[in-house]
Amino acid sequence: MPNIEAQGRFRNLVVDRVVLEARHCCSILLRVPPEFRDLFRPNPGQFLTIRATVDGQAHVRCYSVSSLPHPDEPLRITVKRVDGGVVSRWLNDAIKPGDRLLVAAPTGRFLLRPSQNEAIFFAAGSGITPILPMIRSAVEIDHRRAALFYWNRVRDDAIFVHELRDLTRRFSDQFEFVEFYGSRTDPNQKPSICSFASRHHGADAYLCGPEGYMAFVRSALLVEGFPEGSVLEEHFARRGEVTSSEQPLSSIDAKAVSITIVCDGKRQEIQSDPGQVLLETMLSSGLTVPHSCKEGHCGACMVRLINGEVERLSSSALSRRDRLKGLILACRSKPASAELELSYDF
Amino acid sequence: MERIGKIDSVYRYPVKSMRGETPSQIFLSFSGVYGDRLYAFRSPAAPPGFPYHTGREHEDLLLYQPRYRNYEQTLVPPNLTEAEALAPGLTPVYGERDQFALDIITPDGLVLSVESPLLTKDMQMAREDEAPVSLAFSQVAMTDCRPVSLISLQTVDTLQSELGSPVDKRRFRANLYADLSESGGLVEKDYVGKTIKIGDKAVVSFLERDPRCKMICLDPETADHNPKLLQLVAEKHDGRAGIYAAVLVEGLVKTGDPIVVLT
């Protein structure tokens, strides 16, 4: 077990190697000193939080661990270069062996369920990064049956394909690997996903990729009869991003989230427990804010997120247009950054 | 018996969340207005308890105009006259799906059958999650809660006054718009629990106040979203505007019909 007291504190880890994995994607292998080996022993599916200073500005980002916690296997994160992504661009373009990175202990709840059920995985693009160690753990360590449906637009974008094909060869009766290349609206994609899912009824399903893709796959699985509880998803966007902050999310005190609310031109600040939905925080602080159902159906508590990040819980009253305008539902949002600014003046 | 007003207009909405229509009369049946919300789009990505694809996720649904192909056949059940002649209170038989064949005029002027896969694809692409969408048909109205909805012009005027800007009554997507100018200042929420006769025959019970959602924030002409109205309703009116009713005696209702409190 990682040292709980040390979790959340950054440690300096040296970059051992940088490996080009695919177009616009590299893996960074990190050297972990012996005294930190217990701390940096991720469970398959977990991620590391990196603190980096780029052009004088501090940034915090989370990247999935793409290696298994073997003593002989280096700790590896795999980073896809994102358009406009400050840190991903820096990690792909500038980082080199011998450089040091500030890294917090692995965390995350996107984990393999302890079961002997077959495990099926749906990944798209860099969504393969937490999925690969989960597959390897299921197949190599737990001796479970597993299958992967991996979608990319083009072959050049696919990551770890050789490793996955090698796994198929070594575990031919245990692991099925389906590669799908095509646009998001490729008419063959849905039938391929449904056909794949129909061959693996009763399996636990794990999804990681763009939000739209995961929603698409989730719907297909439900239509194929997969119980909702058997589908687990990893949302990269919900891990929380903190820019220009010295504190990682994992070390924020329970009361340390600061929320500024703007209404009728007036600003008011309250403090929040990061685990509490925004509406409850505002109501318990004595604020009179619009709300009705408190369950994400009516939309009465809609508010604009001006600054900061939130974790969005499921709801049915927000449209794509609302989200593009930066609107959130206060009853279905929890803080995911140390500071938030909300506005009812919209 | 006390007359409290008259019917200002009647509406039905052949497709859930799409634009409504104003027939010359509507038939209030036990399961809702005849021909109202018989079609709806559903998505497995929607909550299981409310599996619909609605204007809340796809505002522009309000701009789609449904048109029944066999309009006259959709106004009343096909054997209504015979049922009424046989015995009072006999429930008429509802029409089959082919009698409710429907075309949709899209916002850009295309006319599609409601069954067209192009339409469901349109719905799917409009969703943020792009989850699959399918068409559902039901002989009974797929309303949110209760079979029949009513709001008074007076309630709409109050909200308009409180908001400080015009409020189009169609935002509330009611079946019945009532003019309660004869009630001595009372509005529909004051008659919850009462039995009300509308027109010559229909009798309804005003069940409860109607809890509102984002739909009232959408402009019926442009589908533009302005949350201020719902915020006002939430803050000043417990999130409710108008009422839901249940039908006790089926019957036809039209503009001008008297509204009378029975008990």
Interface residues (C-beta under 8 A of the other chain):
Chain A: K190 E211 G212 A215 F216 R218 S219 A220 L222 V223 T288 P290 H291 S292 C293 H297 C298 G299 A300 C301 M302 S314 S316 A317 L318 S319 R320 R321 D322 R323 Y344 F346
Chain B: S43 P44 A45 A46 P47 F50 T54 R56 E57 H58 E59 A126 R127 E128 D129 E130 A131 P132 P211 R212 C213 K214 C217 H225 P227 L230 Q231 V233 A234 E235 G239
